[in-house]
């Protein structure tokens, strides 16, 4: 599994398509990343699958909501 995955997502603030780099080496985590378009804080919730050949899950929500 590549430790850095790129993900096509949509900003929960402005609906702009985003390309995000997801670092899978740190395990499950939550962090805030600014939208590349509207600069609003996006809360990124990363969950890794317990099985190595399965996928990971990313949820984007509005920080502060
Ligand atoms: Zn945005």
PDB file of the backbone (N, CA, C, O) and the ligand in Angstrom, with CONECT records:
HET     ZN  A 101       1
ATOM      1  N   UNK A   1       0.848  -1.199   0.000  1.00  0.00           N
ATOM      2  CA  UNK A   1       0.000   0.000   0.000  1.00  0.00           C
ATOM      3  C   UNK A   1       0.880   1.245   0.000  1.00  0.00           C
ATOM      4  O   UNK A   1       1.810   1.366   0.798  1.00  0.00           O
ATOM      5  N   UNK A   2       0.575   2.149  -0.893  1.00  0.00           N
ATOM      6  CA  UNK A   2       1.274   3.429  -0.934  1.00  0.00           C
ATOM      7  C   UNK A   2       0.945   4.233   0.331  1.00  0.00           C
ATOM      8  O   UNK A   2      -0.229   4.409   0.657  1.00  0.00           O
ATOM      9  N   UNK A   3       1.964   4.723   1.045  1.00  0.00           N
ATOM     10  CA  UNK A   3       1.683   5.466   2.284  1.00  0.00           C
ATOM     11  C   UNK A   3       1.019   6.817   2.049  1.00  0.00           C
ATOM     12  O   UNK A   3       0.361   7.345   2.945  1.00  0.00           O
ATOM     13  N   UNK A   4       1.181   7.379   0.863  1.00  0.00           N
ATOM     14  CA  UNK A   4       0.503   8.638   0.560  1.00  0.00           C
ATOM     15  C   UNK A   4      -0.490   8.386  -0.568  1.00  0.00           C
ATOM     16  O   UNK A   4      -0.108   8.012  -1.676  1.00  0.00           O
ATOM     17  N   UNK A   5      -1.741   8.592  -0.278  1.00  0.00           N
ATOM     18  CA  UNK A   5      -2.775   8.410  -1.285  1.00  0.00           C
ATOM     19  C   UNK A   5      -3.325   9.767  -1.672  1.00  0.00           C
ATOM     20  O   UNK A   5      -3.469  10.645  -0.822  1.00  0.00           O
ATOM     21  N   UNK A   6      -3.632   9.945  -2.944  1.00  0.00           N
ATOM     22  CA  UNK A   6      -4.332  11.178  -3.291  1.00  0.00           C
ATOM     23  C   UNK A   6      -5.815  10.881  -3.402  1.00  0.00           C
ATOM     24  O   UNK A   6      -6.226   9.814  -3.857  1.00  0.00           O
ATOM     25  N   UNK A   7      -6.585  11.828  -2.985  1.00  0.00           N
ATOM     26  CA  UNK A   7      -8.021  11.644  -2.872  1.00  0.00           C
ATOM     27  C   UNK A   7      -8.711  12.820  -3.537  1.00  0.00           C
ATOM     28  O   UNK A   7      -8.353  13.976  -3.314  1.00  0.00           O
ATOM     29  N   UNK A   8      -9.701  12.509  -4.351  1.00  0.00           N
ATOM     30  CA  UNK A   8     -10.535  13.567  -4.907  1.00  0.00           C
ATOM     31  C   UNK A   8     -11.734  13.756  -3.996  1.00  0.00           C
ATOM     32  O   UNK A   8     -12.525  12.836  -3.789  1.00  0.00           O
ATOM     33  N   UNK A   9     -11.855  14.946  -3.460  1.00  0.00           N
ATOM     34  CA  UNK A   9     -12.913  15.238  -2.504  1.00  0.00           C
ATOM     35  C   UNK A   9     -13.598  16.534  -2.894  1.00  0.00           C
ATOM     36  O   UNK A   9     -13.218  17.198  -3.859  1.00  0.00           O
ATOM     37  N   UNK A  10     -14.618  16.875  -2.121  1.00  0.00           N
ATOM     38  CA  UNK A  10     -15.354  18.109  -2.369  1.00  0.00           C
ATOM     39  C   UNK A  10     -15.360  18.909  -1.076  1.00  0.00           C
ATOM     40  O   UNK A  10     -15.634  18.368  -0.005  1.00  0.00           O
ATOM     41  N   UNK A  11     -15.060  20.184  -1.177  1.00  0.00           N
ATOM     42  CA  UNK A  11     -15.053  21.055  -0.005  1.00  0.00           C
ATOM     43  C   UNK A  11     -16.447  21.163   0.591  1.00  0.00           C
ATOM     44  O   UNK A  11     -17.401  21.460  -0.127  1.00  0.00           O
ATOM     45  N   UNK A  12     -16.583  20.922   1.912  1.00  0.00           N
ATOM     46  CA  UNK A  12     -17.904  21.040   2.537  1.00  0.00           C
ATOM     47  C   UNK A  12     -18.373  22.492   2.672  1.00  0.00           C
ATOM     48  O   UNK A  12     -19.529  22.737   3.013  1.00  0.00           O
ATOM     49  N   UNK A  13     -17.507  23.428   2.414  1.00  0.00           N
ATOM     50  CA  UNK A  13     -17.882  24.853   2.492  1.00  0.00           C
ATOM     51  C   UNK A  13     -18.298  25.397   1.142  1.00  0.00           C
ATOM     52  O   UNK A  13     -19.383  25.965   1.017  1.00  0.00           O
ATOM     53  N   UNK A  14     -17.464  25.238   0.130  1.00  0.00           N
ATOM     54  CA  UNK A  14     -17.709  25.906  -1.150  1.00  0.00           C
ATOM     55  C   UNK A  14     -17.994  24.929  -2.294  1.00  0.00           C
ATOM     56  O   UNK A  14     -18.195  25.356  -3.431  1.00  0.00           O
ATOM     57  N   UNK A  15     -18.015  23.621  -2.005  1.00  0.00           N
ATOM     58  CA  UNK A  15     -18.305  22.594  -3.008  1.00  0.00           C
ATOM     59  C   UNK A  15     -17.285  22.516  -4.138  1.00  0.00           C
ATOM     60  O   UNK A  15     -17.558  21.910  -5.174  1.00  0.00           O
ATOM     61  N   UNK A  16     -16.134  23.113  -3.954  1.00  0.00           N
ATOM     62  CA  UNK A  16     -15.100  23.017  -4.976  1.00  0.00           C
ATOM     63  C   UNK A  16     -14.453  21.639  -4.922  1.00  0.00           C
ATOM     64  O   UNK A  16     -14.266  21.094  -3.834  1.00  0.00           O
ATOM     65  N   UNK A  17     -14.107  21.068  -6.067  1.00  0.00           N
ATOM     66  CA  UNK A  17     -13.375  19.807  -6.074  1.00  0.00           C
ATOM     67  C   UNK A  17     -11.950  20.016  -5.572  1.00  0.00           C
ATOM     68  O   UNK A  17     -11.257  20.937  -6.005  1.00  0.00           O
ATOM     69  N   UNK A  18     -11.528  19.159  -4.662  1.00  0.00           N
ATOM     70  CA  UNK A  18     -10.202  19.275  -4.067  1.00  0.00           C
ATOM     71  C   UNK A  18      -9.417  18.008  -4.348  1.00  0.00           C
ATOM     72  O   UNK A  18      -9.983  16.916  -4.377  1.00  0.00           O
ATOM     73  N   UNK A  19      -8.124  18.149  -4.552  1.00  0.00           N
ATOM     74  CA  UNK A  19      -7.269  16.979  -4.559  1.00  0.00           C
ATOM     75  C   UNK A  19      -6.433  17.027  -3.292  1.00  0.00           C
ATOM     76  O   UNK A  19      -5.642  17.947  -3.083  1.00  0.00           O
ATOM     77  N   UNK A  20      -6.623  16.018  -2.452  1.00  0.00           N
ATOM     78  CA  UNK A  20      -5.956  16.001  -1.160  1.00  0.00           C
ATOM     79  C   UNK A  20      -4.942  14.870  -1.123  1.00  0.00           C
ATOM     80  O   UNK A  20      -5.126  13.821  -1.740  1.00  0.00           O
ATOM     81  N   UNK A  21      -3.874  15.109  -0.387  1.00  0.00           N
ATOM     82  CA  UNK A  21      -2.901  14.059  -0.136  1.00  0.00           C
ATOM     83  C   UNK A  21      -3.193  13.495   1.251  1.00  0.00           C
ATOM     84  O   UNK A  21      -3.215  14.227   2.241  1.00  0.00           O
ATOM     85  N   UNK A  22      -3.413  12.200   1.306  1.00  0.00           N
ATOM     86  CA  UNK A  22      -3.742  11.549   2.568  1.00  0.00           C
ATOM     87  C   UNK A  22      -2.558  10.688   2.991  1.00  0.00           C
ATOM     88  O   UNK A  22      -2.146   9.773   2.278  1.00  0.00           O
ATOM     89  N   UNK A  23      -2.024  11.000   4.160  1.00  0.00           N
ATOM     90  CA  UNK A  23      -0.896  10.243   4.704  1.00  0.00           C
ATOM     91  C   UNK A  23      -1.431   9.090   5.549  1.00  0.00           C
ATOM     92  O   UNK A  23      -2.017   9.298   6.610  1.00  0.00           O
ATOM     93  N   UNK A  24      -1.217   7.875   5.057  1.00  0.00           N
ATOM     94  CA  UNK A  24      -1.779   6.708   5.741  1.00  0.00           C
ATOM     95  C   UNK A  24      -0.853   6.134   6.808  1.00  0.00           C
ATOM     96  O   UNK A  24      -1.234   5.210   7.527  1.00  0.00           O
ATOM     97  N   UNK A  25       0.358   6.674   6.916  1.00  0.00           N
ATOM     98  CA  UNK A  25       1.325   6.077   7.826  1.00  0.00           C
ATOM     99  C   UNK A  25       1.052   6.409   9.286  1.00  0.00           C
ATOM    100  O   UNK A  25       1.529   5.706  10.177  1.00  0.00           O
ATOM    101  N   UNK A  26       0.291   7.468   9.544  1.00  0.00           N
ATOM    102  CA  UNK A  26       0.063   7.893  10.922  1.00  0.00           C
ATOM    103  C   UNK A  26      -1.160   7.230  11.545  1.00  0.00           C
ATOM    104  O   UNK A  26      -1.464   7.480  12.712  1.00  0.00           O
ATOM    105  N   UNK A  27      -1.862   6.395  10.794  1.00  0.00           N
ATOM    106  CA  UNK A  27      -3.016   5.707  11.350  1.00  0.00           C
ATOM    107  C   UNK A  27      -4.254   6.603  11.381  1.00  0.00           C
ATOM    108  O   UNK A  27      -4.305   7.658  10.749  1.00  0.00           O
ATOM    109  N   UNK A  28      -5.252   6.139  12.145  1.00  0.00           N
ATOM    110  CA  UNK A  28      -6.483   6.912  12.262  1.00  0.00           C
ATOM    111  C   UNK A  28      -6.190   8.256  12.899  1.00  0.00           C
ATOM    112  O   UNK A  28      -5.484   8.336  13.904  1.00  0.00           O
ATOM    113  N   UNK A  29      -6.724   9.294  12.322  1.00  0.00           N
ATOM    114  CA  UNK A  29      -6.526  10.597  12.936  1.00  0.00           C
ATOM    115  C   UNK A  29      -7.492  11.609  12.382  1.00  0.00           C
ATOM    116  O   UNK A  29      -8.199  11.377  11.401  1.00  0.00           O
ATOM    117  N   UNK A  30      -7.492  12.748  13.056  1.00  0.00           N
ATOM    118  CA  UNK A  30      -8.330  13.879  12.730  1.00  0.00           C
ATOM    119  C   UNK A  30      -7.433  15.094  12.614  1.00  0.00           C
ATOM    120  O   UNK A  30      -6.613  15.341  13.498  1.00  0.00           O
ATOM    121  N   UNK A  31      -7.570  15.846  11.561  1.00  0.00           N
ATOM    122  CA  UNK A  31      -6.785  17.062  11.471  1.00  0.00           C
ATOM    123  C   UNK A  31      -7.542  18.082  10.629  1.00  0.00           C
ATOM    124  O   UNK A  31      -8.517  17.765   9.948  1.00  0.00           O
ATOM    125  N   UNK A  32      -7.061  19.310  10.701  1.00  0.00           N
ATOM    126  CA  UNK A  32      -7.719  20.389   9.982  1.00  0.00           C
ATOM    127  C   UNK A  32      -6.837  20.813   8.819  1.00  0.00           C
ATOM    128  O   UNK A  32      -5.640  21.054   8.978  1.00  0.00           O
ATOM    129  N   UNK A  33      -7.458  20.899   7.635  1.00  0.00           N
ATOM    130  CA  UNK A  33      -6.736  21.350   6.458  1.00  0.00           C
ATOM    131  C   UNK A  33      -7.544  22.468   5.806  1.00  0.00           C
ATOM    132  O   UNK A  33      -8.765  22.371   5.685  1.00  0.00           O
ATOM    133  N   UNK A  34      -6.859  23.523   5.390  1.00  0.00           N
ATOM    134  CA  UNK A  34      -7.573  24.627   4.761  1.00  0.00           C
ATOM    135  C   UNK A  34      -7.917  24.285   3.322  1.00  0.00           C
ATOM    136  O   UNK A  34      -7.119  23.686   2.601  1.00  0.00           O
ATOM    137  N   UNK A  35      -9.117  24.677   2.919  1.00  0.00           N
ATOM    138  CA  UNK A  35      -9.532  24.494   1.522  1.00  0.00           C
ATOM    139  C   UNK A  35      -8.612  25.297   0.615  1.00  0.00           C
ATOM    140  O   UNK A  35      -8.268  26.442   0.905  1.00  0.00           O
ATOM    141  N   UNK A  36      -8.212  24.656  -0.515  1.00  0.00           N
ATOM    142  CA  UNK A  36      -7.319  25.332  -1.454  1.00  0.00           C
ATOM    143  C   UNK A  36      -8.036  26.470  -2.186  1.00  0.00           C
ATOM    144  O   UNK A  36      -7.382  27.356  -2.737  1.00  0.00           O
ATOM    145  N   UNK A  37      -9.349  26.456  -2.197  1.00  0.00           N
ATOM    146  CA  UNK A  37     -10.114  27.458  -2.935  1.00  0.00           C
ATOM    147  C   UNK A  37     -10.616  28.579  -2.015  1.00  0.00           C
ATOM    148  O   UNK A  37     -10.349  29.755  -2.264  1.00  0.00           O
ATOM    149  N   UNK A  38     -11.350  28.207  -0.941  1.00  0.00           N
ATOM    150  CA  UNK A  38     -11.982  29.239  -0.114  1.00  0.00           C
ATOM    151  C   UNK A  38     -11.254  29.453   1.212  1.00  0.00           C
ATOM    152  O   UNK A  38     -11.643  30.317   1.997  1.00  0.00           O
ATOM    153  N   UNK A  39     -10.197  28.670   1.469  1.00  0.00           N
ATOM    154  CA  UNK A  39      -9.362  28.809   2.669  1.00  0.00           C
ATOM    155  C   UNK A  39     -10.107  28.552   3.981  1.00  0.00           C
ATOM    156  O   UNK A  39      -9.607  28.907   5.048  1.00  0.00           O
ATOM    157  N   UNK A  40     -11.281  27.949   3.916  1.00  0.00           N
ATOM    158  CA  UNK A  40     -11.998  27.610   5.139  1.00  0.00           C
ATOM    159  C   UNK A  40     -11.414  26.346   5.756  1.00  0.00           C
ATOM    160  O   UNK A  40     -10.899  25.482   5.046  1.00  0.00           O
ATOM    161  N   UNK A  41     -11.498  26.242   7.080  1.00  0.00           N
ATOM    162  CA  UNK A  41     -10.935  25.056   7.744  1.00  0.00           C
ATOM    163  C   UNK A  41     -11.818  23.825   7.583  1.00  0.00           C
ATOM    164  O   UNK A  41     -12.989  23.831   7.964  1.00  0.00           O
ATOM    165  N   UNK A  42     -11.252  22.788   7.024  1.00  0.00           N
ATOM    166  CA  UNK A  42     -11.973  21.536   6.823  1.00  0.00           C
ATOM    167  C   UNK A  42     -11.435  20.507   7.811  1.00  0.00           C
ATOM    168  O   UNK A  42     -10.229  20.272   7.890  1.00  0.00           O
ATOM    169  N   UNK A  43     -12.349  19.899   8.562  1.00  0.00           N
ATOM    170  CA  UNK A  43     -11.959  18.846   9.494  1.00  0.00           C
ATOM    171  C   UNK A  43     -11.908  17.521   8.750  1.00  0.00           C
ATOM    172  O   UNK A  43     -12.919  17.040   8.239  1.00  0.00           O
ATOM    173  N   UNK A  44     -10.717  16.941   8.697  1.00  0.00           N
ATOM    174  CA  UNK A  44     -10.508  15.693   7.965  1.00  0.00           C
ATOM    175  C   UNK A  44     -10.455  14.555   8.975  1.00  0.00           C
ATOM    176  O   UNK A  44      -9.619  14.548   9.879  1.00  0.00           O
ATOM    177  N   UNK A  45     -11.352  13.600   8.811  1.00  0.00           N
ATOM    178  CA  UNK A  45     -11.424  12.462   9.708  1.00  0.00           C
ATOM    179  C   UNK A  45     -11.024  11.217   8.920  1.00  0.00           C
ATOM    180  O   UNK A  45     -11.764  10.745   8.057  1.00  0.00           O
ATOM    181  N   UNK A  46      -9.848  10.701   9.232  1.00  0.00           N
ATOM    182  CA  UNK A  46      -9.303   9.565   8.470  1.00  0.00           C
ATOM    183  C   UNK A  46      -9.434   8.281   9.276  1.00  0.00           C
ATOM    184  O   UNK A  46      -9.005   8.212  10.428  1.00  0.00           O
ATOM    185  N   UNK A  47     -10.025   7.275   8.665  1.00  0.00           N
ATOM    186  CA  UNK A  47     -10.149   5.961   9.291  1.00  0.00           C
ATOM    187  C   UNK A  47      -9.532   4.932   8.370  1.00  0.00           C
ATOM    188  O   UNK A  47      -9.941   4.800   7.216  1.00  0.00           O
ATOM    189  N   UNK A  48      -8.561   4.213   8.865  1.00  0.00           N
ATOM    190  CA  UNK A  48      -7.941   3.149   8.077  1.00  0.00           C
ATOM    191  C   UNK A  48      -8.701   1.852   8.282  1.00  0.00           C
ATOM    192  O   UNK A  48      -9.199   1.558   9.369  1.00  0.00           O
ATOM    193  N   UNK A  49      -8.774   1.096   7.217  1.00  0.00           N
ATOM    194  CA  UNK A  49      -9.406  -0.207   7.306  1.00  0.00           C
ATOM    195  C   UNK A  49      -8.511  -1.171   8.082  1.00  0.00           C
ATOM    196  O   UNK A  49      -7.287  -1.086   7.981  1.00  0.00           O
ATOM    197  N   UNK A  50      -9.097  -2.085   8.853  1.00  0.00           N
ATOM    198  CA  UNK A  50      -8.276  -3.070   9.578  1.00  0.00           C
ATOM    199  C   UNK A  50      -7.615  -4.083   8.654  1.00  0.00           C
ATOM    200  O   UNK A  50      -6.613  -4.686   9.038  1.00  0.00           O
ATOM    201  N   UNK A  51      -8.131  -4.287   7.470  1.00  0.00           N
ATOM    202  CA  UNK A  51      -7.502  -5.224   6.541  1.00  0.00           C
ATOM    203  C   UNK A  51      -6.611  -4.468   5.566  1.00  0.00           C
ATOM    204  O   UNK A  51      -7.013  -3.434   5.033  1.00  0.00           O
ATOM    205  N   UNK A  52      -5.393  -4.979   5.325  1.00  0.00           N
ATOM    206  CA  UNK A  52      -4.403  -4.216   4.567  1.00  0.00           C
ATOM    207  C   UNK A  52      -4.779  -3.961   3.115  1.00  0.00           C
ATOM    208  O   UNK A  52      -4.365  -2.947   2.553  1.00  0.00           O
ATOM    209  N   UNK A  53      -5.547  -4.842   2.491  1.00  0.00           N
ATOM    210  CA  UNK A  53      -5.857  -4.627   1.076  1.00  0.00           C
ATOM    211  C   UNK A  53      -7.180  -3.906   0.848  1.00  0.00           C
ATOM    212  O   UNK A  53      -7.602  -3.697  -0.290  1.00  0.00           O
ATOM    213  N   UNK A  54      -7.815  -3.537   1.930  1.00  0.00           N
ATOM    214  CA  UNK A  54      -9.040  -2.766   1.818  1.00  0.00           C
ATOM    215  C   UNK A  54      -8.692  -1.281   1.754  1.00  0.00           C
ATOM    216  O   UNK A  54      -7.526  -0.896   1.837  1.00  0.00           O
ATOM    217  N   UNK A  55      -9.707  -0.474   1.607  1.00  0.00           N
ATOM    218  CA  UNK A  55      -9.498   0.951   1.420  1.00  0.00           C
ATOM    219  C   UNK A  55      -9.524   1.692   2.753  1.00  0.00           C
ATOM    220  O   UNK A  55      -9.727   1.103   3.815  1.00  0.00           O
ATOM    221  N   UNK A  56      -9.316   2.971   2.662  1.00  0.00           N
ATOM    222  CA  UNK A  56      -9.439   3.835   3.828  1.00  0.00           C
ATOM    223  C   UNK A  56     -10.654   4.732   3.631  1.00  0.00           C
ATOM    224  O   UNK A  56     -11.171   4.856   2.521  1.00  0.00           O
ATOM    225  N   UNK A  57     -11.096   5.343   4.696  1.00  0.00           N
ATOM    226  CA  UNK A  57     -12.252   6.213   4.631  1.00  0.00           C
ATOM    227  C   UNK A  57     -11.897   7.610   5.113  1.00  0.00           C
ATOM    228  O   UNK A  57     -11.200   7.773   6.115  1.00  0.00           O
ATOM    229  N   UNK A  58     -12.370   8.598   4.408  1.00  0.00           N
ATOM    230  CA  UNK A  58     -12.118   9.976   4.791  1.00  0.00           C
ATOM    231  C   UNK A  58     -13.451  10.712   4.831  1.00  0.00           C
ATOM    232  O   UNK A  58     -14.230  10.663   3.879  1.00  0.00           O
ATOM    233  N   UNK A  59     -13.700  11.389   5.938  1.00  0.00           N
ATOM    234  CA  UNK A  59     -14.895  12.212   6.049  1.00  0.00           C
ATOM    235  C   UNK A  59     -14.472  13.659   6.210  1.00  0.00           C
ATOM    236  O   UNK A  59     -13.627  13.977   7.047  1.00  0.00           O
ATOM    237  N   UNK A  60     -15.054  14.529   5.416  1.00  0.00           N
ATOM    238  CA  UNK A  60     -14.745  15.946   5.504  1.00  0.00           C
ATOM    239  C   UNK A  60     -15.945  16.668   6.093  1.00  0.00           C
ATOM    240  O   UNK A  60     -17.067  16.540   5.601  1.00  0.00           O
ATOM    241  N   UNK A  61     -15.697  17.428   7.151  1.00  0.00           N
ATOM    242  CA  UNK A  61     -16.787  18.209   7.733  1.00  0.00           C
ATOM    243  C   UNK A  61     -16.304  19.632   7.981  1.00  0.00           C
ATOM    244  O   UNK A  61     -15.106  19.915   7.967  1.00  0.00           O
ATOM    245  N   UNK A  62     -17.254  20.505   8.204  1.00  0.00           N
ATOM    246  CA  UNK A  62     -16.918  21.903   8.474  1.00  0.00           C
ATOM    247  C   UNK A  62     -16.399  22.042   9.888  1.00  0.00           C
ATOM    248  O   UNK A  62     -17.089  21.694  10.846  1.00  0.00           O
ATOM    249  N   UNK A  63     -15.201  22.543  10.019  1.00  0.00           N
ATOM    250  CA  UNK A  63     -14.618  22.768  11.328  1.00  0.00           C
ATOM    251  C   UNK A  63     -15.444  23.853  12.036  1.00  0.00           C
ATOM    252  O   UNK A  63     -15.692  24.919  11.471  1.00  0.00           O
ATOM    253  N   UNK A  64     -15.861  23.573  13.266  1.00  0.00           N
ATOM    254  CA  UNK A  64     -16.608  24.557  14.029  1.00  0.00           C
ATOM    255  C   UNK A  64     -18.109  24.381  13.947  1.00  0.00           C
ATOM    256  O   UNK A  64     -18.842  25.019  14.703  1.00  0.00           O
ATOM    257  N   UNK A  65     -18.589  23.531  13.050  1.00  0.00           N
ATOM    258  CA  UNK A  65     -20.030  23.296  12.953  1.00  0.00           C
ATOM    259  C   UNK A  65     -20.524  22.395  14.058  1.00  0.00           C
ATOM    260  O   UNK A  65     -21.716  22.095  14.124  1.00  0.00           O
TER     261      UNK A  65
HETATM  262 ZN    ZN A 101     -13.723  25.516  -0.014  1.00  0.00          ZN
END
